[in-house]
């Protein structure tokens, strides 16, 4: 994922446990999360709710790069969103 090197995301280990059928099955994997530099603030900004999956409905709210201010970076856009008081457009 291109954002790893730029501090957008971080790849972290996750463990899942499937129960049933008379036993447990443990799987280990890695998943992408918002970078620790802003992830918790972003989570709080979104009502302390995470996404189970990136749905079609969430995708409709995505603002394409060409529709964002031309001289701002991804991290500046995230900081602006976190500090903005009106979250009704994304929550």
N, CA, C and O atoms as CSV, one atom per row, in Angstrom:
chain,resi,resn,atom,element,x,y,z
A,1,UNK,N,N,0.845,-1.172,0.000
A,1,UNK,CA,C,0.000,0.000,0.000
A,1,UNK,C,C,0.890,1.235,0.000
A,1,UNK,O,O,1.776,1.359,0.846
A,2,UNK,N,N,0.668,2.138,-0.928
A,2,UNK,CA,C,1.565,3.278,-1.105
A,2,UNK,C,C,1.657,4.188,0.112
A,2,UNK,O,O,2.691,4.829,0.299
A,3,UNK,N,N,0.628,4.276,0.944
A,3,UNK,CA,C,0.631,5.185,2.080
A,3,UNK,C,C,1.501,4.753,3.246
A,3,UNK,O,O,1.713,5.538,4.170
A,4,UNK,N,N,2.010,3.530,3.232
A,4,UNK,CA,C,2.855,3.062,4.338
A,4,UNK,C,C,4.109,3.913,4.485
A,4,UNK,O,O,4.450,4.327,5.593
A,5,UNK,N,N,4.782,4.173,3.403
A,5,UNK,CA,C,6.021,4.952,3.452
A,5,UNK,C,C,5.779,6.418,3.778
A,5,UNK,O,O,6.700,7.111,4.212
A,6,UNK,N,N,4.573,6.897,3.579
A,6,UNK,CA,C,4.273,8.314,3.789
A,6,UNK,C,C,3.597,8.584,5.127
A,6,UNK,O,O,3.244,9.728,5.413
A,7,UNK,N,N,3.410,7.559,5.950
A,7,UNK,CA,C,2.794,7.748,7.256
A,7,UNK,C,C,1.279,7.821,7.223
A,7,UNK,O,O,0.667,8.337,8.159
A,8,UNK,N,N,0.660,7.312,6.160
A,8,UNK,CA,C,-0.799,7.313,6.069
A,8,UNK,C,C,-1.390,6.111,6.796
A,8,UNK,O,O,-2.404,6.221,7.485
A,9,UNK,N,N,-0.746,4.974,6.633
A,9,UNK,CA,C,-1.240,3.724,7.191
A,9,UNK,C,C,-0.112,3.017,7.918
A,9,UNK,O,O,1.063,3.349,7.759
A,10,UNK,N,N,-0.492,2.045,8.711
A,10,UNK,CA,C,0.493,1.130,9.282
A,10,UNK,C,C,-0.061,-0.279,9.192
A,10,UNK,O,O,-1.269,-0.497,9.290
A,11,UNK,N,N,0.831,-1.222,9.005
A,11,UNK,CA,C,0.448,-2.627,8.895
A,11,UNK,C,C,0.718,-3.268,10.251
A,11,UNK,O,O,1.847,-3.246,10.742
A,12,UNK,N,N,-0.323,-3.838,10.852
A,12,UNK,CA,C,-0.212,-4.417,12.186
A,12,UNK,C,C,-0.672,-5.870,12.183
A,12,UNK,O,O,-1.530,-6.249,11.385
A,13,UNK,N,N,-0.107,-6.684,13.071
A,13,UNK,CA,C,-0.548,-8.076,13.165
A,13,UNK,C,C,-1.921,-8.166,13.823
A,13,UNK,O,O,-2.234,-7.403,14.737
A,14,UNK,N,N,-2.729,-9.098,13.352
A,14,UNK,CA,C,-4.032,-9.386,13.963
A,14,UNK,C,C,-4.156,-10.899,14.108
A,14,UNK,O,O,-3.578,-11.666,13.338
A,15,UNK,N,N,-4.917,-11.303,15.106
A,15,UNK,CA,C,-5.192,-12.715,15.337
A,15,UNK,C,C,-6.698,-12.897,15.381
A,15,UNK,O,O,-7.394,-12.166,16.086
A,16,UNK,N,N,-7.201,-13.863,14.637
A,16,UNK,CA,C,-8.626,-14.183,14.679
A,16,UNK,C,C,-8.793,-15.578,15.253
A,16,UNK,O,O,-7.945,-16.450,15.067
A,17,UNK,N,N,-9.899,-15.774,15.954
A,17,UNK,CA,C,-10.203,-17.074,16.541
A,17,UNK,C,C,-11.592,-17.478,16.077
A,17,UNK,O,O,-12.569,-16.773,16.328
A,18,UNK,N,N,-11.674,-18.615,15.398
A,18,UNK,CA,C,-12.953,-19.156,14.940
A,18,UNK,C,C,-13.344,-20.280,15.890
A,18,UNK,O,O,-12.629,-21.273,16.024
A,19,UNK,N,N,-14.477,-20.112,16.541
A,19,UNK,CA,C,-14.958,-21.115,17.496
A,19,UNK,C,C,-16.098,-21.907,16.861
A,19,UNK,O,O,-16.878,-21.366,16.077
A,20,UNK,N,N,-16.187,-23.147,17.192
A,20,UNK,CA,C,-17.270,-23.980,16.679
A,20,UNK,C,C,-16.733,-25.293,16.160
A,20,UNK,O,O,-15.532,-25.463,15.951
A,21,UNK,N,N,-17.647,-26.211,15.959
A,21,UNK,CA,C,-17.246,-27.511,15.436
A,21,UNK,C,C,-16.362,-28.298,16.387
A,21,UNK,O,O,-15.586,-29.151,15.956
A,22,UNK,N,N,-16.475,-28.017,17.674
A,22,UNK,CA,C,-15.711,-28.780,18.650
A,22,UNK,C,C,-14.310,-28.275,18.905
A,22,UNK,O,O,-13.528,-28.953,19.572
A,23,UNK,N,N,-13.973,-27.117,18.400
A,23,UNK,CA,C,-12.627,-26.601,18.650
A,23,UNK,C,C,-12.480,-25.162,18.210
A,23,UNK,O,O,-13.432,-24.521,17.767
A,24,UNK,N,N,-11.275,-24.679,18.342
A,24,UNK,CA,C,-10.970,-23.318,17.921
A,24,UNK,C,C,-9.935,-23.364,16.809
A,24,UNK,O,O,-9.057,-24.227,16.791
A,25,UNK,N,N,-10.052,-22.429,15.891
A,25,UNK,CA,C,-9.060,-22.299,14.833
A,25,UNK,C,C,-8.497,-20.892,14.902
A,25,UNK,O,O,-9.236,-19.919,14.754
A,26,UNK,N,N,-7.206,-20.776,15.124
A,26,UNK,CA,C,-6.545,-19.485,15.256
A,26,UNK,C,C,-5.829,-19.168,13.949
A,26,UNK,O,O,-5.103,-20.001,13.406
A,27,UNK,N,N,-6.042,-17.959,13.455
A,27,UNK,CA,C,-5.360,-17.500,12.247
A,27,UNK,C,C,-4.637,-16.201,12.549
A,27,UNK,O,O,-5.148,-15.344,13.270
A,28,UNK,N,N,-3.464,-16.068,11.999
A,28,UNK,CA,C,-2.697,-14.838,12.156
A,28,UNK,C,C,-2.574,-14.188,10.788
A,28,UNK,O,O,-2.411,-14.865,9.772
A,29,UNK,N,N,-2.655,-12.861,10.779
A,29,UNK,CA,C,-2.569,-12.116,9.527
A,29,UNK,C,C,-2.054,-10.716,9.831
A,29,UNK,O,O,-1.704,-10.404,10.969
A,30,UNK,N,N,-2.013,-9.887,8.813
A,30,UNK,CA,C,-1.691,-8.475,8.979
A,30,UNK,C,C,-2.819,-7.676,8.361
A,30,UNK,O,O,-3.442,-8.103,7.389
A,31,UNK,N,N,-3.075,-6.507,8.939
A,31,UNK,CA,C,-4.133,-5.636,8.431
A,31,UNK,C,C,-3.625,-4.202,8.411
A,31,UNK,O,O,-2.691,-3.849,9.132
A,32,UNK,N,N,-4.248,-3.390,7.581
A,32,UNK,CA,C,-3.870,-1.988,7.465
A,32,UNK,C,C,-4.797,-1.137,8.317
A,32,UNK,O,O,-6.018,-1.295,8.281
A,33,UNK,N,N,-4.200,-0.237,9.081
A,33,UNK,CA,C,-4.939,0.675,9.947
A,33,UNK,C,C,-4.437,2.088,9.699
A,33,UNK,O,O,-3.325,2.284,9.210
A,34,UNK,N,N,-5.271,3.081,10.042
A,34,UNK,CA,C,-4.811,4.468,9.983
A,34,UNK,C,C,-3.566,4.598,10.848
A,34,UNK,O,O,-3.458,3.952,11.890
A,35,UNK,N,N,-2.637,5.424,10.421
A,35,UNK,CA,C,-1.370,5.582,11.139
A,35,UNK,C,C,-1.605,6.056,12.567
A,35,UNK,O,O,-2.530,6.826,12.827
A,36,UNK,N,N,-0.772,5.599,13.483
A,36,UNK,CA,C,-0.910,5.939,14.898
A,36,UNK,C,C,-0.869,7.456,15.136
A,36,UNK,O,O,-1.392,7.944,16.138
A,37,UNK,N,N,-0.246,8.198,14.209
A,37,UNK,CA,C,-0.148,9.645,14.353
A,37,UNK,C,C,-1.495,10.349,14.325
A,37,UNK,O,O,-1.629,11.450,14.860
A,38,UNK,N,N,-2.494,9.728,13.707
A,38,UNK,CA,C,-3.818,10.355,13.655
A,38,UNK,C,C,-4.961,9.358,13.812
A,38,UNK,O,O,-6.117,9.773,13.890
A,39,UNK,N,N,-4.681,8.079,13.860
A,39,UNK,CA,C,-5.725,7.053,13.901
A,39,UNK,C,C,-6.704,7.202,15.046
A,39,UNK,O,O,-7.915,7.121,14.835
A,40,UNK,N,N,-6.205,7.418,16.264
A,40,UNK,CA,C,-7.108,7.526,17.414
A,40,UNK,C,C,-7.960,8.792,17.330
A,40,UNK,O,O,-9.149,8.761,17.647
A,41,UNK,N,N,-7.359,9.900,16.905
A,41,UNK,CA,C,-8.138,11.143,16.765
A,41,UNK,C,C,-9.193,10.999,15.677
A,41,UNK,O,O,-10.299,11.521,15.815
A,42,UNK,N,N,-8.866,10.303,14.605
A,42,UNK,CA,C,-9.825,10.066,13.527
A,42,UNK,C,C,-10.977,9.196,14.027
A,42,UNK,O,O,-12.137,9.460,13.712
A,43,UNK,N,N,-10.664,8.167,14.799
A,43,UNK,CA,C,-11.683,7.288,15.381
A,43,UNK,C,C,-12.622,8.085,16.282
A,43,UNK,O,O,-13.840,7.928,16.196
A,44,UNK,N,N,-12.068,8.939,17.148
A,44,UNK,CA,C,-12.901,9.767,18.030
A,44,UNK,C,C,-13.753,10.725,17.210
A,44,UNK,O,O,-14.922,10.947,17.526
A,45,UNK,N,N,-13.169,11.294,16.154
A,45,UNK,CA,C,-13.875,12.252,15.297
A,45,UNK,C,C,-15.077,11.606,14.606
A,45,UNK,O,O,-16.064,12.278,14.306
A,46,UNK,N,N,-14.988,10.309,14.357
A,46,UNK,CA,C,-16.061,9.571,13.679
A,46,UNK,C,C,-16.992,8.888,14.675
A,46,UNK,O,O,-17.613,7.875,14.353
A,47,UNK,N,N,-17.091,9.442,15.888
A,47,UNK,CA,C,-18.034,8.928,16.870
A,47,UNK,C,C,-17.581,7.662,17.567
A,47,UNK,O,O,-18.407,6.908,18.082
A,48,UNK,N,N,-16.291,7.420,17.591
A,48,UNK,CA,C,-15.694,6.238,18.210
A,48,UNK,C,C,-16.262,4.949,17.625
A,48,UNK,O,O,-16.503,3.970,18.331
A,49,UNK,N,N,-16.467,4.986,16.315
A,49,UNK,CA,C,-16.924,3.798,15.592
A,49,UNK,C,C,-15.939,3.500,14.477
A,49,UNK,O,O,-15.524,4.395,13.740
A,50,UNK,N,N,-15.578,2.254,14.363
A,50,UNK,CA,C,-14.708,1.846,13.277
A,50,UNK,C,C,-15.521,1.278,12.129
A,50,UNK,O,O,-16.734,1.100,12.240
A,51,UNK,N,N,-14.857,1.000,11.048
A,51,UNK,CA,C,-15.512,0.399,9.892
A,51,UNK,C,C,-15.306,-1.105,9.925
A,51,UNK,O,O,-14.184,-1.578,10.109
A,52,UNK,N,N,-16.363,-1.845,9.750
A,52,UNK,CA,C,-16.241,-3.290,9.617
A,52,UNK,C,C,-15.655,-3.610,8.248
A,52,UNK,O,O,-14.843,-4.522,8.093
A,53,UNK,N,N,-16.085,-2.843,7.273
A,53,UNK,CA,C,-15.573,-2.981,5.918
A,53,UNK,C,C,-15.748,-1.655,5.202
A,53,UNK,O,O,-16.561,-0.824,5.606
A,54,UNK,N,N,-14.982,-1.461,4.137
A,54,UNK,CA,C,-15.131,-0.260,3.326
A,54,UNK,C,C,-16.225,-0.557,2.312
A,54,UNK,O,O,-15.992,-1.230,1.308
A,55,UNK,N,N,-17.425,-0.044,2.588
A,55,UNK,CA,C,-18.603,-0.381,1.797
A,55,UNK,C,C,-18.761,0.534,0.583
A,55,UNK,O,O,-18.059,1.536,0.444
A,56,UNK,N,N,-19.685,0.172,-0.276
A,56,UNK,CA,C,-20.026,1.005,-1.430
A,56,UNK,C,C,-20.517,2.366,-0.948
A,56,UNK,O,O,-20.184,3.391,-1.542
A,57,UNK,N,N,-21.309,2.382,0.126
A,57,UNK,CA,C,-21.821,3.652,0.667
A,57,UNK,C,C,-20.682,4.549,1.134
A,57,UNK,O,O,-20.709,5.754,0.885
A,58,UNK,N,N,-19.682,3.985,1.807
A,58,UNK,CA,C,-18.526,4.786,2.227
A,58,UNK,C,C,-17.764,5.284,1.003
A,58,UNK,O,O,-17.298,6.423,0.973
A,59,UNK,N,N,-17.642,4.438,0.014
A,59,UNK,CA,C,-16.937,4.817,-1.204
A,59,UNK,C,C,-17.574,6.009,-1.901
A,59,UNK,O,O,-16.876,6.805,-2.529
A,60,UNK,N,N,-18.890,6.140,-1.797
A,60,UNK,CA,C,-19.591,7.271,-2.411
A,60,UNK,C,C,-19.215,8.593,-1.754
A,60,UNK,O,O,-19.365,9.652,-2.363
A,61,UNK,N,N,-18.727,8.539,-0.514
A,61,UNK,CA,C,-18.356,9.757,0.210
A,61,UNK,C,C,-16.898,10.150,-0.020
A,61,UNK,O,O,-16.454,11.199,0.447
A,62,UNK,N,N,-16.161,9.315,-0.732
A,62,UNK,CA,C,-14.758,9.589,-1.013
A,62,UNK,C,C,-14.651,10.825,-1.899
A,62,UNK,O,O,-15.381,10.960,-2.881
A,63,UNK,N,N,-13.742,11.718,-1.548
A,63,UNK,CA,C,-13.515,12.925,-2.345
A,63,UNK,C,C,-12.259,12.686,-3.178
A,63,UNK,O,O,-11.161,12.551,-2.640
A,64,UNK,N,N,-12.433,12.635,-4.483
A,64,UNK,CA,C,-11.315,12.374,-5.385
A,64,UNK,C,C,-10.254,13.455,-5.246
A,64,UNK,O,O,-10.562,14.605,-4.933
A,65,UNK,N,N,-9.011,13.078,-5.481
A,65,UNK,CA,C,-7.886,14.008,-5.322
A,65,UNK,C,C,-8.100,15.287,-6.122
A,65,UNK,O,O,-7.825,16.376,-5.618
A,66,UNK,N,N,-8.576,15.181,-7.340
A,66,UNK,CA,C,-8.761,16.379,-8.169
A,66,UNK,C,C,-9.879,17.288,-7.654
A,66,UNK,O,O,-9.984,18.436,-8.086
A,67,UNK,N,N,-10.705,16.795,-6.747
A,67,UNK,CA,C,-11.776,17.603,-6.164
A,67,UNK,C,C,-11.391,18.198,-4.811
A,67,UNK,O,O,-12.192,18.887,-4.179
A,68,UNK,N,N,-10.165,17.929,-4.372
A,68,UNK,CA,C,-9.668,18.493,-3.113
A,68,UNK,C,C,-8.799,19.706,-3.408
A,68,UNK,O,O,-8.361,19.889,-4.543
A,69,UNK,N,N,-8.543,20.541,-2.399
A,69,UNK,CA,C,-7.672,21.702,-2.622
A,69,UNK,C,C,-6.338,21.264,-3.237
A,69,UNK,O,O,-5.747,20.279,-2.794
A,70,UNK,N,N,-5.865,21.987,-4.252
A,70,UNK,CA,C,-4.701,21.542,-5.014
A,70,UNK,C,C,-3.375,21.542,-4.252
A,70,UNK,O,O,-2.464,20.799,-4.619
A,71,UNK,N,N,-3.245,22.344,-3.219
A,71,UNK,CA,C,-1.945,22.459,-2.555
A,71,UNK,C,C,-1.938,21.842,-1.163
A,71,UNK,O,O,-1.100,22.197,-0.334
A,72,UNK,N,N,-2.863,20.920,-0.899
A,72,UNK,CA,C,-2.876,20.264,0.410
A,72,UNK,C,C,-2.447,18.810,0.247
A,72,UNK,O,O,-2.611,18.211,-0.816
A,73,UNK,N,N,-1.899,18.264,1.314
A,73,UNK,CA,C,-1.472,16.867,1.301
A,73,UNK,C,C,-2.534,16.004,1.973
A,73,UNK,O,O,-3.452,16.520,2.610
A,74,UNK,N,N,-2.404,14.710,1.830
A,74,UNK,CA,C,-3.322,13.777,2.473
A,74,UNK,C,C,-3.364,14.020,3.978
A,74,UNK,O,O,-4.442,14.084,4.568
A,75,UNK,N,N,-2.195,14.157,4.600
A,75,UNK,CA,C,-2.150,14.350,6.046
A,75,UNK,C,C,-2.759,15.690,6.451
A,75,UNK,O,O,-3.379,15.785,7.510
A,76,UNK,N,N,-2.595,16.718,5.638
A,76,UNK,CA,C,-3.246,18.007,5.915
A,76,UNK,C,C,-4.762,17.874,5.802
A,76,UNK,O,O,-5.497,18.449,6.605
A,77,UNK,N,N,-5.229,17.124,4.815
A,77,UNK,CA,C,-6.672,16.908,4.660
A,77,UNK,C,C,-7.240,16.150,5.862
A,77,UNK,O,O,-8.322,16.481,6.347
A,78,UNK,N,N,-6.518,15.139,6.343
A,78,UNK,CA,C,-6.957,14.386,7.522
A,78,UNK,C,C,-6.996,15.300,8.740
A,78,UNK,O,O,-7.963,15.278,9.501
A,79,UNK,N,N,-5.949,16.105,8.930
A,79,UNK,CA,C,-5.912,17.026,10.078
A,79,UNK,C,C,-7.068,18.006,10.034
A,79,UNK,O,O,-7.667,18.311,11.065
A,80,UNK,N,N,-7.386,18.501,8.847
A,80,UNK,CA,C,-8.508,19.434,8.710
A,80,UNK,C,C,-9.816,18.731,9.071
A,80,UNK,O,O,-10.646,19.295,9.782
A,81,UNK,N,N,-10.002,17.508,8.586
A,81,UNK,CA,C,-11.213,16.759,8.896
A,81,UNK,C,C,-11.344,16.526,10.395
A,81,UNK,O,O,-12.425,16.691,10.959
A,82,UNK,N,N,-10.248,16.143,11.039
A,82,UNK,CA,C,-10.279,15.871,12.476
A,82,UNK,C,C,-10.631,17.128,13.258
A,82,UNK,O,O,-11.369,17.059,14.241
A,83,UNK,N,N,-10.113,18.272,12.834
A,83,UNK,CA,C,-10.355,19.509,13.579
A,83,UNK,C,C,-11.669,20.183,13.202
A,83,UNK,O,O,-12.124,21.080,13.912
A,84,UNK,N,N,-12.285,19.770,12.101
A,84,UNK,CA,C,-13.556,20.346,11.659
A,84,UNK,C,C,-14.673,19.915,12.605
A,84,UNK,O,O,-14.756,18.745,12.979
A,85,UNK,N,N,-15.520,20.849,12.988
A,85,UNK,CA,C,-16.595,20.545,13.952
A,85,UNK,C,C,-17.777,19.825,13.319
A,85,UNK,O,O,-18.504,19.128,14.027
A,86,UNK,N,N,-17.994,19.963,12.026
A,86,UNK,CA,C,-19.177,19.395,11.379
A,86,UNK,C,C,-18.825,18.081,10.705
A,86,UNK,O,O,-18.244,18.076,9.620
A,87,UNK,N,N,-19.173,16.962,11.341
A,87,UNK,CA,C,-18.860,15.655,10.772
A,87,UNK,C,C,-20.036,15.042,10.035
A,87,UNK,O,O,-19.959,13.891,9.606
A,88,UNK,N,N,-21.113,15.780,9.878
A,88,UNK,CA,C,-22.323,15.186,9.311
A,88,UNK,C,C,-22.127,14.673,7.892
A,88,UNK,O,O,-22.864,13.787,7.458
A,89,UNK,N,N,-21.158,15.203,7.159
A,89,UNK,CA,C,-20.993,14.765,5.783
A,89,UNK,C,C,-20.334,13.398,5.664
A,89,UNK,O,O,-20.450,12.762,4.616
A,90,UNK,N,N,-19.644,12.919,6.704
A,90,UNK,CA,C,-18.963,11.640,6.597
A,90,UNK,C,C,-19.439,10.608,7.595
A,90,UNK,O,O,-19.103,9.433,7.450
A,91,UNK,N,N,-20.189,10.983,8.580
A,91,UNK,CA,C,-20.600,10.013,9.597
A,91,UNK,C,C,-21.978,9.507,9.275
A,91,UNK,O,O,-22.518,8.677,10.007
